[in-house]
Amino acid sequence: MGVSWRSALAATVAAAMVFVGRAEEAPGNYEIFFGDDFDMRLSEKLNGGKNVLMLFMAPWCNNCKALAPEFLEAAKIIEQLGEIGDLSPTVFAEIDADNFADIGAKYEIEAFPTLKWFPAGSDGATAEPFVAAMDADGMVSFIKKQSMKPLEPIKSKSALADFLALRETISFKDGLTVLGAKSLDAATEAIAAIDAVRKSDTEGMRFALYESATPLADVAEILGEPVGSDDEGLVVILSPRHGVKSFPLDKVASDAADIIIEATSIPSDVVELTTASIAEALNKYDYAVIKFYAPWCGYCQQLAPVYESLAGAAKAAGLDNVLIAKVDATAEEELGVEYGIEGFPTLKWIRKGVAYDFSNERHDHHAMLEYIVDKMGPTFDKELTSATKDDVDAFFEDHKGKRAAFMLLAEESASDAIEAAAYGANAAVGLSTKTSTETMQALNVEKLPAAIVRNEAGMSTTITEGDVSFSDMDELGSQLNILSMPTISTFSDEFLDEAIDSGTGSIYFMICDPESPALDILEKFASSRSRREELFAFVDPLDEEMDYALEFFDAAFEKGSDKVFLRAVNAAEIEMGGGIFPLRNSNGEAFVSASDLTVAMLETFAQDVKEQKVEPLPEPAEEYPADPDGPYRDDSYYADASADGDASVDMGDALHDEL
């Protein structure tokens, strides 16, 4: 069948991915590299006196997408500074290290996104690590540092302020040794500040102890650092290359053993877990969020303050049964394997000892807290020894407009198991552990166990043993989830997750004006169908974020148009590259007019899809469509991707990330 439609959609998403809509903003120092000429182009830049900051990314990576505007903003700033002569020229380059895996392997790229630094004049065989915040400010600060001489004379207060501004990192400040006269009058005395030296400048250097001529306590005011009057300057770097030939020593090297740096831990509500402590910790809490991180990971460092705020907010909200924790997955490799950690940072939501993906944005601790509160429920909130029809009706009335299900059992049932089913369904669940014959007759239930499931629109479905196994809580929860879904869902990552996992027969996607009467027709049709066999979603063509979906589903919609595009997909064949089946008009075109659409037309179409009588849309071309905003994703990019056979990206990750 060729590439799967999910893989093709992933590639189409990639067309609008990292730098979508930013073509007009791209500075002149931004370039895209490809595998075939990578070494040649890199050498040209480095030999031409240019530094290169290389972004190793993957089209499906959501973190890469989040980094895109920061990367471009930093490129603009550095380009402007270079134009006025403040910095040596730096090229901001990007390569798809997922597609060009050999390049990623060469530079030991283990996660996306990763930034690497290639200094001008180097051979490009190896790269230096990027050690700074993964944002525009961090990149600019890093490049400024790399452009400084190891020994930089500071002759004014403003120059000192600029220098100290570069010392800011995510959590700490770089060490600083000050050499100067007793007077600190910046207008008349020079202060030489020695900062960390680049790796490429360390050859032939000597390190020595030096006692500052001026007690460091005397410079506290100008430096803004809390230092003691007897603090000693520890290391001075002497480089013949930079003109420093010798330096008098007032101390011997053995004195260094007397200097102890004492670290005071910062109070934190985030608990650090290890292999030895995790089981005991999780046993104390009903719920937990665990962040798996790597100390060297820039995005982990960026997440750290947000995660700290989350822990504080959870504590302030009185969520005493929720543990906010973290695991250094580089030190606790076994835990990383156990929890299936493949990249950093990864968050896991633990509920009743079961781990789930933490599927929520991570830039706002308020949103993260809301997600946690939402995921703590629902539980089954009503358990009756026996229930009448009035009890069941009252339960659904209490949950009007929400997902809900009422379980009718013949005997006592394990409440924990029913709660697990409720959680899997994301629905409130009521429970009667003994059900009378009269109640069954009034509810039209023929046998037990049974469940009456009602969605947000009030549509009810009854299932009994045989439709689903009531002893398998995963299966039961999944079925309750499907049956409690809206009649027509809004196309989203959550819907796609649920639809793919549902085991339903077909999934229908309608693309039309949000005010079109076609949606009412679809609502009538969908309300008469079994959601165990068919699911329905609306794709809003006026939402710019859905442009890639319109392109993929071949829906050339124009605002104000009467056109209705209906596409069907066989859910069981999604992973195997099943086709996309369109509803066609009398002229054979893959759309209909809203005024022509009827329930009967939809019934005929659904039957034809089921009987495989519908001709699918043509398969995606070998060369996937280019980003119309170019030049970031030209045809050669997709040609290379498909020629490599690398179009097998898992859509369950790629599409969800991009949504």
HELIX and SHEET records of a PDB file:
HELIX    1   1 TRP A    5  ALA A   15  1                                  11    
HELIX    2   2 ALA A   23  GLU A   25  5                                   3    
HELIX    3   3 PHE A   38  ASN A   47  1                                  10    
HELIX    4   4 ASN A   62  GLU A   83  1                                  22    
HELIX    5   5 ALA A  101  LYS A  106  1                                   6    
HELIX    6   6 ALA A  136  SER A  147  1                                  12    
HELIX    7   7 LYS A  157  ALA A  165  1                                   9    
HELIX    8   8 LYS A  199  ASP A  201  5                                   3    
HELIX    9   9 LEU A  216  VAL A  219  5                                   4    
HELIX   10  10 ALA A  220  LEU A  223  1                                   4    
HELIX   11  11 PRO A  240  HIS A  242  5                                   3    
HELIX   12  12 ALA A  253  ASP A  258  5                                   6    
HELIX   13  13 ILE A  278  ASN A  283  1                                   6    
HELIX   14  14 GLY A  298  ALA A  316  1                                  19    
HELIX   15  15 GLU A  333  GLU A  338  1                                   6    
HELIX   16  16 HIS A  365  MET A  376  1                                  12    
HELIX   17  17 LYS A  389  ASP A  398  1                                  10    
HELIX   18  18 SER A  415  ALA A  425  1                                  11    
HELIX   19  19 THR A  437  ALA A  442  1                                   6    
HELIX   20  20 MET A  473  LEU A  483  1                                  11    
HELIX   21  21 ASP A  493  SER A  502  1                                  10    
HELIX   22  22 ALA A  518  SER A  527  1                                  10    
HELIX   23  23 GLU A  544  MET A  546  5                                   3    
HELIX   24  24 ASP A  547  PHE A  552  1                                   6    
HELIX   25  25 ALA A  571  MET A  576  5                                   6    
HELIX   26  26 ALA A  594  ASP A  596  5                                   3    
HELIX   27  27 VAL A  599  LYS A  610  1                                  12    
HELIX   28  28 ASP A  635  ALA A  643  1                                   9    
HELIX   29  29 MET A  651  GLU A  658  1                                   8    
SHEET    1   A 5 TYR A  30  ILE A  32  0                                        
SHEET    2   A 5 THR A  90  ASP A  96  1                                        
SHEET    3   A 5 ASN A  51  MET A  57  1                                        
SHEET    4   A 5 THR A 114  PHE A 118 -1                                        
SHEET    5   A 5 GLU A 128  PRO A 129 -1                                        
SHEET    1   B 3 LEU A 151  ILE A 154  0                                        
SHEET    2   B 3 ILE A 191  ILE A 194 -1                                        
SHEET    3   B 3 THR A 177  LEU A 179 -1                                        
SHEET    1   C 2 ARG A 206  ALA A 208  0                                        
SHEET    2   C 2 VAL A 236  LEU A 238 -1                                        
SHEET    1   D 5 VAL A 271  GLU A 272  0                                        
SHEET    2   D 5 VAL A 322  ASP A 328  1                                        
SHEET    3   D 5 TYR A 287  TYR A 293  1                                        
SHEET    4   D 5 THR A 346  ARG A 351 -1                                        
SHEET    5   D 5 VAL A 354  ASP A 357 -1                                        
SHEET    1   E 5 PHE A 380  SER A 386  0                                        
SHEET    2   E 5 ALA A 428  LYS A 434  1                                        
SHEET    3   E 5 ALA A 404  LEU A 408  1                                        
SHEET    4   E 5 ALA A 450  ARG A 454 -1                                        
SHEET    5   E 5 SER A 460  THR A 464 -1                                        
SHEET    1   F 5 SER A 489  THR A 490  0                                        
SHEET    2   F 5 GLU A 534  VAL A 539  1                                        
SHEET    3   F 5 SER A 506  ILE A 511  1                                        
SHEET    4   F 5 LYS A 563  ASN A 570 -1                                        
SHEET    5   F 5 ILE A 580  PRO A 582 -1                                        
SHEET    1   G 5 SER A 489  THR A 490  0                                        
SHEET    2   G 5 GLU A 534  VAL A 539  1                                        
SHEET    3   G 5 SER A 506  ILE A 511  1                                        
SHEET    4   G 5 LYS A 563  ASN A 570 -1                                        
SHEET    5   G 5 VAL A 592  SER A 593 -1                                        
END                                                                             
